[in-house]
Amino acid sequence: MVEWKGAPGLSDEEITARKKHFRILVCIDGSDECYQSLKYAARLGGGVDADIVLLFVRPVDQGLRSGGLQVRVARENMLKWGLELPGIKYLKKGFDILGELGMMDGKDWSEHVVHTDVDGDPLGDNKTEYVNAKGKMVVLKLKVAPDIATGILEQWELGPYDLILFGTSGRWKGPMRSFWDPAVAQKVAIHAPCSVLVARDLDVGHGHLICTDGSDKAMKMARWDGEIASHCNCPVSLISVALDVEAEDEAKANVDKTKKVLVDMGIEVKETIVKVGNPVNEIIEAGPNYSLIVVAESRKTGLRRFFMESIAYKVIGNAHNSVMIVR
Amino acid sequence: MTGLKRVTTLGAWLNLYFFWEKKWFFIAMIIGALMLHMPLPQGLSPEGLIILTMSVVSVILFVTEPVPLPTVALLIIIGQVMLMGHDSSEVAKSLVTDSVLFIAGSLMLAVAVVKQKLDKRLAWLIVRMTGTKTWRVCFGITVVSGLLASFVGEHTVAAMMLPVGITLISLTSDDPKKVRNLAAVVLFSIAYGASVAGIGTPSGGARNAIMIGYWKEFFFDPTNPETFKFIVSYVDWMIHAYPMFLIQVPFVTFILFWTFRPEYRDLSRAVVKLRKTIEEEGPMKAADWMSILIFFLVLLGWVLISGEIGMGTVAIAGAAMFLVAGLVRWEDINSGVNWGVILLYAAAISLGLQMKETGAALWVAEAFLETLAPLGASEGFGLWAAVSVLTTGVTNTMSNGAAVAVLGPIVLKMSVVANESPIILGYITAISSSFAYLTVVGTPACTIVYASGYLKTTDFLKVGWKMAIASTIIMLVAAKVYWPLLGV
């Protein structure tokens, strides 16, 4: 993961504390998928007392598309009627879900409301921070940004975050349509500096399917995900795909090597799978039996990820179920 | 350093993300450079090629928005000085016309009107007239939004009516999922009610003012009485276009209820609560009456004297009256108007006039007619339909004012080549530019109601195509049957 160097307004202690904590950013848009991913985040974060930040990004109000009358005029008029900004309801619902899951138990929570002025939007960024005595943080954030993907990526800069979760309802657009207008989830998955979980019908009970090719990168990813999976008692399975029959033994060795690493960490491996064929197709085909597919991504920059069409990128774009890219 | 290492180092220095985000800017620039260096097409002057290139680049930038849109205006100004060799003072002068003054004045008026808090009075009027049945409330919203938008512009009405619509929705149910379709019919009643009305009068939208300006610039000759018909007055426009708006109103409600079947057929609960909220406002105050008086004075000014002093002068006089009466603060106007839009329209109109002067508009018009000829659409009704479809397509990808600014010169020249009435084709272009029902960015009213967070982009597609077909048919029937009765 890219090293986070702090954010304006944070003291050295706060920066250190944030780096120590496991921090999860859950993107909220009001869809069922986003609340499923929030429940999963609560499960992942529960065991390590992770910070959970619920983020709703509101595109900045601007008047070019509204015929020259700033949308803020309409927005201010709505506020005068006592109507809330879009997103507040969705964040409140997310907060209620965390409460129902016991994430906010205890009476030692303090509440801070923070407003940040944003150029071009008088209503700016607004957040409510809940911090308990152990320093665990739950944040509801209503952010303004030129577009939703940029808002999510900018939030990482203020973070840092170990994992970004967002829900998406379908598979992604093809390369041509992506070139024209990449979907929000697609843009974030390409450019985010940390691990990203794209939730599609995220069903929590079926465990993680970790894809491995035996490389150092894959081993590192397996360790990272193994630890995460252990926090939520999610079973772990391994898959390796050989391009042809000759490489099948090598694929099997890769699975065994990864299994050993996990077992040494005290993590039980439920199942190992070796397949022969196109890695992307085989992984996607095996995926629906699990809660999510876990793939490793290199340190390539966002554009290279798109142009080089890595296996991870193809899997996250075409899978029928949830996928986590580990960086 | 080896070649490979040099490339790698360069790659590390370049911020690829920046280039990726701005890709359409660079594509537009490359297309522009290629066009400027291609062999001169037959019948096109070198100046015409430059202006045509600037227009193509501007359209790409309008549609894809890789840079803030006012940047396009700045590039147009730079292009006119650097590529065309015009004097910079002359270019600056060409930017301010009555149409531009009108757009600026209307936007200032829009902010002033929204700030008067007359929305609650309007809401009271609607629920008093319509009762509590959902379809009647929606019809009432469409009528009131439309009547207002036909004079003060759809953005003003959308900004005023949006809280009314959202209040009705949220008072019906707190859960947005339970009122998905209700939200769609209520909010689209505001947006489409305002959109269909924007064609009604010249002050209904910037596009109308732009077309009136083009007619004058392209065809009016003070020494030739036959060209006086190209000075289209406020009332002339209303006589041609207002009936079309009135005919479209029931279609809006019908199409919306056909597409989205609201979960609640009766809004009694919400209407009762809304009435209570509105009644807390108490009786009308002196400031409210003053606002209404100024509004009617502006309206009278447009109808009676805009022919002599210009619609722009009336609009800015109205804004000045609001400021003098202390009904709005300059700070509110300053922050509520996006001045970049005015600059953008000014530059687009200036470019449109250059299209005419350099012969580029004529060249494109001839080429377009040649393409339409095999389809039997190079004259008469076929040409009208083709222009309407072209304008509808373009306006759904960019603001409708920009669409008219870009297409206007070409269409008006086409009318000359095809021996058609420039007035008819001008009306068809300006009116079709309001058929941007399919996208969020198509019309200001759609953008504003979308900001409520209740609608999805797919909702616009779901209902928009039906609206576009209905509006096109109504307009073409008017062009064929009604306008000839007016002697066009």
Interface residues (C-beta under 8 A of the other chain):
Chain A: G30 R58 D61 Q62 G63 L64 R65 S66 G67 G68 L69 Q70 V71 R72 V73 A74 R75 N77 M78 K80 W81 L83 P86 G87 K89 P122 H191 T301 G302 L303 R304
Chain B: L16 Y17 W20 P68 L69 P70 I103 L107 A110 V111 V114 K115 K117 D119 G153 E154 H155 T156 A158 A159 M160 L162 P163 I166 T167 S170 D174 P176 G205 A206 S335 G336 V337 N338 G340 V341 I342 L344 S399 G401 V440 V441 T443 P444 T447 I448 A451 S452 G453 Y454
